[in-house]
Amino acid sequence: MELLRETSQRAIRYLEHLNQRGVAPTRENVAGLERLGMELPDNPTDPMDVIRELDEVVSPATMAMAGPRFFGFVIGGSLPATLAANWLAGAWDQNTAFYDITPGTARLEEIALTWLIDLFKLPQQSGGAFVTSDTLANFSALAAARHEVLRQLGWNVESDGLIGAPKLQLVVGAEAHPSLFKSLGLLGLGRNKVTRVPVDDQGRMRADALPALSRSTIICTQAGNVNTGSFDPIEEICGRAHEVGAWVHVDGAFGLWASAAPSKAYLTEGVEEADSWATDAHKWLNVPYDSGLAFVRNGDALRSAMAISAEYLPASKAHRDPSEYTPELSRRARGVEVWAALRSLGRSGLADLIERTCRYAKRFAEGLTEAGYEVLNDVVLNQVLVSFGDAHTTRKIIAELQADGTCWCGVTVWQGHTAMRISVSSWATKDEDVERSLKEMLRIAAKYGKR
Ligand SMILES: Cc1ncc(COP(=O)(O)O)c(C=O)c1O
């Protein structure tokens, strides 16, 4: 118990110090990690010393992703209620595979799933899976798509595999996230055996450029482009696809959460027409890593793709067994933090989180534009792409900003332009963090001359 008390104190000190330290770890702190690279010890070490060593060596070598000024990738720090729930769930140590064995955490998942379906306005009977990431959420939803589309063509892919199966047509937008191709590869559908649909100047799939579709088609659309935040015309695509019985999947890793915010919900209109959806809770819902979510209109298709049975495994008659919907059998209780996030925020708190972070993205875009730099995208959500001139200059400014430590933004190349990506996704970010970060961006950029 003393160890756990001491550890919680260390964790609290870490979080309290985040605002004072540089966002990226220093080179010296990263080099310090080598102190841990010893041979596997022969003998035990006191757990108190193990934790002390972890905190002293690794805490300073972390990236301050939990802090208010990390704007890389699409990363939200853990909401207080979700981190605390994570600690409690860690103590529970529930292998949340079967309701009858772990009813508490399995029931929380069921409740969180109902809330999420309501929040995203998805069909009420949809099935869902709590998985590790959006990559695995895409994988799971597309496994359901593969099952159902092939079943309708008279083939059982789970029992007979893909060799000799009817051919499927995979359609994706030219700016689909790279991890989507990985999911397709893992499903045996091939990373490259896809028809890529051209996109417009915001990275949206062009519905007018769709190929001929059929009931063998699975179309992977996107709600929230990782560079621009833009949405494919999903409603229109669903209309075209469903005329011929094709399956529409939505990768909404972060974009799906726009439906929770009144001023952004227009972006997700019609998304509910699709057949399956994937999103992340570890992005905009701000729960601890790792946490992804898959939803499938035809829950039986997801279950058929994932469920197994064995004499020694229990099966609940009255309740949902979480592992019947996921690639994993043994699994941690991810629903606990999702439930805690939704319970602590409520609809209005979640709306505020999404609205506020989008407002901050707009503020960054305005400040940079006013100073004469080019914002490349329409800032419709929480993503900003800014060019500071040529690729070399832009990269130098980003590197200097990262080394400076006030905030952290990444680099991207989008539609041929090298740019800095600013993604505002954390509950912890406040007005002063945005102003302080903007000031630093402009100070560093000014050293290289205005565009
Ligand atoms: C649109 C989209 N799809 C998929 C992913 C991959 O998500 P994850 O890292 O949770 O697997 C991302 C990550 O940013 C994304 O933006």
The ligand as an SDF file (V2000), in Angstrom:
LIG
                    3D

 16 16  0  0  0  0  0  0  0  0999 V2000
   -8.1980    9.3270  -40.0700 C   0  0  0  0  0  0  0  0  0  0  0  0
   -7.3150    8.4520  -39.2320 C   0  0  0  0  0  0  0  0  0  0  0  0
   -7.3960    7.1210  -39.3420 N   0  0  0  0  0  0  0  0  0  0  0  0
   -6.6330    6.2930  -38.6040 C   0  0  0  0  0  0  0  0  0  0  0  0
   -5.7210    6.7870  -37.6890 C   0  0  0  0  0  0  0  0  0  0  0  0
   -4.8950    5.8300  -36.8840 C   0  0  0  0  0  0  0  0  0  0  0  0
   -5.3030    5.8760  -35.5440 O   0  0  0  0  0  0  0  0  0  0  0  0
   -4.5830    4.9840  -34.4250 P   0  0  0  0  0  0  0  0  0  0  0  0
   -3.2110    5.5580  -34.2800 O   0  0  0  0  0  0  0  0  0  0  0  0
   -5.4160    5.1270  -33.2040 O   0  0  0  0  0  0  0  0  0  0  0  0
   -4.5440    3.5880  -34.9190 O   0  0  0  0  0  0  0  0  0  0  0  0
   -5.5880    8.1690  -37.5570 C   0  0  0  0  0  0  0  0  0  0  0  0
   -4.5900    8.7420  -36.6270 C   0  0  0  0  0  0  0  0  0  0  0  0
   -4.4070    9.9360  -36.5260 O   0  0  0  0  0  0  0  0  0  0  0  0
   -6.4060    9.0320  -38.3280 C   0  0  0  0  0  0  0  0  0  0  0  0
   -6.3430   10.3600  -38.2110 O   0  0  0  0  0  0  0  0  0  0  0  0
  1  2  1  0
  2  3  1  0
  2 15  2  0
  3  4  2  0
  4  5  1  0
  5  6  1  0
  5 12  2  0
  6  7  1  0
  7  8  1  0
  8  9  2  0
  8 10  1  0
  8 11  1  0
 12 13  1  0
 12 15  1  0
 13 14  2  0
 15 16  1  0
M  END
$$$$
